[in-house]
């Protein structure tokens, strides 16, 4: 069981060499395999509230990172920082908290979030107090009015970029962390029904891809729509290749498999590839701005099919996998429909978020609409869970689609709110040297300042991962397999587990960071 099923499983177990007793060796290997399979089976997930609670952690860390840089600058520190301190800062403020939150601090997450919120509020108060001491005091109404009427400029919508990067980073953490006992079992993928953190990660990855697809960005299609579909069909070959590599590695290594996750031969790479192609066909046939309607129809009709046919019973209760390819991979094949619905909803959200806006009050309205959409979908989810069935990632039913979209909107709300808080602090302090966040439009900005801002973006870990997201994802899979070969994850202590995870994430982050410094974008399709 893996978030995104993205573990390529180059993680063949290498037990001690025992030449004298090959039968004992085989028995021990089989026993260890069964233990690891049981370790990720029959799980029921956690509550909707705990998953939603985790949405506050990353935004608070981003605010703390921005406040640190602003205070450093106000204390006459020179920005940008050298690349090594900047990497250490970004890793410590973004990646480290995510690792700790799903390991040793998982049971104290609410206290960690409360502490970070109090600290951020205190620092904000200090910055505002310092401003009043060094400048003409204006009324709160004047400050608020000026802020709402101010404008921002951007090449990317910052919180959309951060959402996609954080989904990728959390994916990389989870695919290895789930093998350690320090990772809470309630966060892992559920067996049939339930809401695990990794269950949300699967759906969020699909939605994150949809947010910035060509259709959502209103990118002009060159040539006919048929040529565009063919181009999209060709572009998914890396996902198909990764899926085949994963399949081959599992079968050749005889590594433990959780077949109720996607099936005997299926994995999530194949799902991602098919969803993208199917969505391209649908978007070529129907208006892009009606993607929400397609999402509703696909999700609703799929749920009706599950309820009125024998499909749901066959997936959940029929363990026979000898009836051909479809029977052997019934979970993976059938759940594609639900993921297509999520993707279409993501396209609609992306269309809305990518509209040209410059005024702050327009973006505040967007934040409120994101929150409203999340509340509406959570209400619909409550109705579905009460009168239809609970959330099931295994079959990607309608409740799963509603939960994925609702929770994604809530996470986007938290990230966009953090962006607004940082923008307010920038306006109050007069310091704009924070990467991956809104930049206020200043008429007196010099060419030198613009070059400094560009240099700061070139030293940002978030932008480094964003530049090569697929490569980051692939390297995470490779390092996951290598770690499983070198480390006995099943019997590792909590402290050692955290150290291994941090080393693994730093190695991956460092590789992306170096490529970013060299302005290298790896794209081979």
Steps between C-alpha positions, in 0.01 A plus 500: 500500500656826387381856462461529123616143477811678385752264649667337202609224733858481405494413871583133487562361845853361543501259795818348646668233292424152636647221289467219755124508532329622182158381618529710818615796290194467279269469799647806671476702181137398451419578864659846478311568178170406665575723798566801278186430299295482819663827613324691220174301488157529663538866602207734563658845479436801721230765538414772251590752768855376547567513126360854488706598805819412314413767240605774745857378553666588168338848472619588851850379414498715186395804704777427751756469221390833353504673838852374568628647172320830558633533856848412376476773238362756746790416730731621221571151370582473131259312275508273313677255727786291357368186338602257778332693786195553278475128427537414869235759592249377242560137589468571873187712464315298235617138476608433860160586654321276249727207589455552874122548467451150360743331736597594857272805525189344344320471836589860594412660168228720647742643757768558235254690282376706795857586599592606145186714474575678828862557395396638160252735667763624744752570223235680295422719802870582542535596133193725513621655826843571349334663201296732724816597684689592183231651280201728502215328682192443285163376617421131467223584252749682275749213512230242420358712219838555342574129522171398337551748216861403439605290201722197453695363207596141432612259233342207688218488754722439805266285708419275202872437447549434872199265509646290220848498652372406847292213359815373330715544811245329724479219247876452509498492880208260528612237250802426719362595843216250470757217523609617847309421817531865609256593222146481649296221345196730495682719246559213257264395222179337615398148404149570365328788677651788696697823470875462540742783431654295219155442353460875467848523350400276211204716403687825567776397260244458221338834580838676523584388147165626373545848651775591254410288199499685163121526502493657849769750397297588188797406289433531130490163327712493185347299221183295527354363820582151375868592475482637855355172629771304318764729652361434848497128427870513414586721798389242758761244396722571806209400727440182301872421512512554876197278542663221301826534694314476828303198383814321378697580816228361727454179302874438464580568867197314640449798729186517714193620309172640625287398203178651638656843449489504118517139387754243389661693213365852545659793682433870534736599219266333253206682661671837459577433134149386410332782693702758308416350161130453578477854635664638183238325288214631715637854498534484123135399464340724764550865604779536754297738716244221552756269659316520833188359333699213349654429841154486660354279228792257496517471880122471538448245223792292626345490848164397351677218316668387821169491681281344232735244346714229650819701442550611861438151636741355246773746595467476876382146571596283202862389549516306175762651268518224242244638256739696282672837513195701607415259780860493619519882510140595576591762764744686277286491186170599662647776719625682188145633457508670839842651435379640167221675691758647742717613209211676328417681823866601526486648150203714602678619815812577297296704250365709786834552672688587181278794408700826478469692828725764650307667782532356850128518573434285192726227639336524841170433325662194339607374843146537633360314198749216549388470862134512401555228240672283760212542746240415236687187391559388859125536557431288192754247629321476834172431318662234279666327793170496690276376220723334238834362626825612665810626322687229310827565319502137390205553265534883475128542567306827504570568872872459432479751214307748714746462789806543277366817339367644828825438686707634208295820497548534876876450465509758220304736727758461777793553262344804332419650841863454604600677178275794587646517852850511353395768252360709786826460695693605189290814466532584868874436522596632157698181436414291193786251514295180547493248216197303379249758624311800368708805415334841552516731200723796579533795267839589642648153455842520338655263247746391769216396731338298222829318440528423872146358502587282201814379677300418814259286295805326355605396853159371613455128574131522410587625153772236474251217553246672278751520214551121488198347671497175304873451552454567873228236503713246312807561718284454810394158370857400425624609843206324665603173338864548594405580860294183528799300382742661744279549807277260691210743508270253675714482817652850495476714815302825494806723522685307230189504281476879516872537425472273196195690373672836542814381321287356221303823458809720520673294231201536270459871577871570455500339155204716389660809652827457310310457174303815579817699568630385164162584338465146367151369428495127429230417249541195282161466333 
